[in-house]
Amino acid sequence: MRSSDFTHQASDGKRLFVYRFLPDEGTAVKAVVHIAHGMAEHAARYARVAEALTLVGYAVYANDHRGHGKTSSSDDLGFFAKEGGFARVVADLAELVAHEKKEHPGLPVVLFGHSMGSYITQAFLIEHGRELAGAVLSGSAGKPNALASAGRLVARAERLRLGERGKSKLLGSLSFEAFNKQFAPTRTGFDWLSRDAAEVDKYVADPLCGFDVTTSLWVDVLDALGAIARPERQARIPKELPIYVFSGSEDPVSEKTKSLEQLLAAYRLAGIRDVSHRFYPGARHEVLNETNRDEVTRDLVVWLDAHIKG
């Protein structure tokens, strides 16, 4: 694998940090996979899956979203934008996909999104789905439940109380802490991510992981969850676009896949012809960092090879 990085200047002037992983010299690139990471983490964490994909001929790009990783300054950690932050990160991906198509003319592009990145991907499918040859959703969810809908009101109240860059312990307790309590007795605050203690420890030790995001980012994401679940918007996704959804059966984000069953049904109702899924028994939220990650990665490669023709 050949790895490098670059910064891409977005249309509003923001500089986005991007990792580029390419197959070794002499190996033909058959398609591009762009990875959109989750909340309170960063794109470098996907180097392992990138290596597996480059070994079989895929070029992989992964950017740090605004407010995350090397795209963020210390002042902006956990902050998208003053206005329209979620739409802005979706637009960032559209610009990056266009850039990658210029670097690899004629090759298909697949968008892979994990957790928050999967919600960004869901929005991308609605707004820019025709730019893609396929999409993969990991650790995702469908229509918000009553608790998530109530969370929108809490997030707005906390933004009013603490300011748009404020960090709310209440929002943290209603999300990450609530997820973790489902695995009590717990060893760390992030046992809900994986059964692999070493992977959890790496996350906990990483200063660019597990931080509190701003009240405005919570508002951005919680508002987006309702918007991307509207049937009239899902109906805009290209019917021929193949979509692969995978998750751990114990992932609290999807209510142990209940929310994903709703999403799969909604996509099929929208007329999307090729929607497949795989739920891994016992696995938690970060399936690519789970004890069965090699199996998960192999299944991802099998799906890509079957659906994406370079």
N, C-alpha and C positions, 0 to 999 in steps of 0.2 A: 504493500500500500504506500502510495505517495501522499503525504499530508502537507498542507500549507494553509495559510489564512490570509484574509484580506478584509478591508473595510469597504463597504458600499455606501455611497452618499444617497440617502433617500431624497425624494422630491421636495421635502420640506427642509432639507439641509442636515438632518440628523445622520450621523455616521453609525452604521450597523456593522458589528463584528461578525464575520462569517468564516467558518471552517470549511475547507475543501479537502475531500478524500478521494483519490483517484486510484484505479487499478495500476499495478506495476507496469512499467514499460513493456510493450509487446502484447499486452492484453487489451483487446478491443473493448471499448465502452459501448454497452448495448442500450443503456437508458440512464436517466438521472433520477435519484431519489433525494428529495429535500425534506429534512427533518425539522419539525416545529416542536420545541421542548415545552415542558409544563411550567406551572407556577412555582416560583421560589427555587429554581434550579437553573441549569445552563447547558448549552449545546455540547460542550466538551465531554459531558457524561455519555454521549452516544458514540464515542470513538470505537468501542468494542463491536457494536452492531455494524458500524461503518466498515470496519475491517472485514467482517464476514461478507458484507455486500460487495466490497471491492474485489474480493477473491473470486467472485463469480461474475464480474464484469460490470458492476454498477458504479457510476460516479455518485458520490454522496456529498451533499452540502447541508450545513446546519448553522443557523444563525442564532445569536443571542438576541432575544427580543428586547425591546425598550424596557428599561428598568431591571435588566437581568444581565448577569455575566459581564463580559468585557464591553458590551454596548453601553453599560450603565456606569455613571460616575457614582461616587459614594453618596452624593446628595440625591441622586435619582433612583437609588435601589428600591425596587418595588413600585415604581411610578411610571405609567405609560405616557400620559400627556395631559395637558390642562383641559382639553376638550376632545371628545371623540376618540379616546385612546384605543378602544377595541377596533374600531374601523381603521385606525391608523396602522395597527400591527397587521391587519389583513392586507392593507395596501402595501405595506413593506414586503410581505410575501409575494404579492403580485409582481412587484418590481424585481425581486430577487429571482423569481422563476423566469421572468423575461431575460434577465442577465444570463442565467444559466443556459437558456436556449440559444443565446448568442455564442456562448462558449462551446456548446455542443449542438451545432445546427442539425436539424432534422431528427434529433433523438427525442423519444417520448420522455415526459416528466411525470413522476409520481410524487404526491404530497403525503407525507407521513406525519401525523400529529399525535402527541401523547398528552393526555390530561387537558390542561388549559390549551395546549397546542392542538388538541383534537377539536376543541370548540372553535378555535381560529380556523382550523381546516374545514369544519362544517360550514362556517360562514364563507370561506373561500369557494367551496363547491357551489354555493348559491350564486355568488357574485362573479366567479371566474372559472367555473367548472370546465368550460370548453378548452381551457389552456392545458388541461391535464389528460394523461392517459390512464390514471387510476388514483385511488386514495386509500390510505390505511389509517384507521382510528384505533389507538391504544389507550386503555384506561379512561374511556370516554363515558358519556351519559347522554340520555335523551331529554325529554320534556321535564322541566324542573318540578319537583314535588312541592307540597304545601310548605314544608320547612324552608326549602330554597327560595320560594316565592316570598315568604316572610322575611328571609335574609336580605332581600332587596331593600325592604323598608328599614331594617336595622342598619344596613350599610349607609343608607342615605342619612339617617340620624347621626351615625358616628362621623360621617364626613362633615356634617354641620357642626358637630361638637368639637372635633379635633382638627378640622381643616383638610384640604384635599391631599396633603402630604402626611397627614397624621397616621399613626400606626395603632390599630385598635386591638387590644387584648381580647375584647368581647368577640370580635369577628374570628380571631384565632381559635378561641374556645369553641365556637359554634361549628368550626370546620375541621382543621387538622386535629385538634385535641379530641373532638367528638369522634372522628374516625379512629383515633388510636385507642380510645376507651373500649372499642369493640373487641380488642385483642388482649384485654386484661387477664392476668397480671402482665404488665409490660416492663420491658427492660430499658427502653428509651422512649422519647416522645415521638418516634417515627417508626415504631414496629409495624404500623399499618402498610408501610411501603413494600416490605418483602419478608419472607421467612428466612432469608439468608442474613445472619447477624453481621457478617463482614461487610456486606453491601450497605446495610443500615448504618454501620459505624462510619463508613466512608462518607456517606451523606451527612451525618451529624458533624463530622470533622471538617467538612468543606465550608469555608466562610461564605461562599456564594450559593449555599443551599439552606433551605429551612428558615429563611428570614421572614419577618412579618412584612407583608406588602401593604401599600397605602390604602386608605379608605377609598380613594378615587378609583384605584385599580379594582377593588372589590365591586364597586358600583358598575364599572365598565363590564366586568365579566358576568356578574349576575344579571344585568340588563340583557346582555348578549344571549344568555342561555334561553331566555324566553323568546327572543327574536328568531333565533335559528331553529326553534322547534315549531314555528308556525307552519301549518300545512301549505299555505299559499306560497311561502318562501321555499320550502323543501321541493315544491313542484317545479321550481326553476332549475334544479340540478339536472344535468343532461341524463337522459334515460339510459344511454348506452355506457355510462361511466361505471367501470367496475369498482366496487367498494369492499374492503376487507376490514372487519371489526374483530379485535381480539382483546381478551380481558381475563383476569383472574376471577374465579368463581366467588372469592371472598373479598373482592374489591369493594370497600365501603362507598366509593365515589359513585358507583352505579347501583348502589343498594343490592350488592351481591348479584349483579347482572339484571335485576328487575327493570331498571331504567333503560338498559341496552336492548332488552326485548322490545320495549316500546319504540325505541329508535329504529330497530330493524323492521318492525311492522310498519312504521311511518314511511320509511324509505321505499318499502315494497308497495305500499298504498300509493305513493307518489309516482309509481310506474318505473322505478329504477330496476333494470332487468337482472343485474348481476350483483347481488348483495350476499356476501358469505361471512361466516363468523366462526370463531373458535374460542371456547371458554375453558380455561385450564383449572381442573379441580384443585382446590386448596391454595391456589396462588392468590396473591394480594394485588396491590395497585401497580407497582412497577414490574410488569411481567418480564421485561427484558433484563431485569436485575434479580430475577427469582432463582430459586434452586434448580428449576427446569429450564433455564434461559437458553440452553443449547437447543432444546426441542422447539422452543418458541421461535428462535432465529431460523432454524431449518424450515419450519412451517411458513415463515414469512418469505423466505427465498423460493419455496415451492409455489406459493401464490404469485409472487412477482414473475417467476419464469413462465407460469401458465397464462398470465394475463397481459404481460407487457412485451410487445414485440418490437425490437429495435430495428 
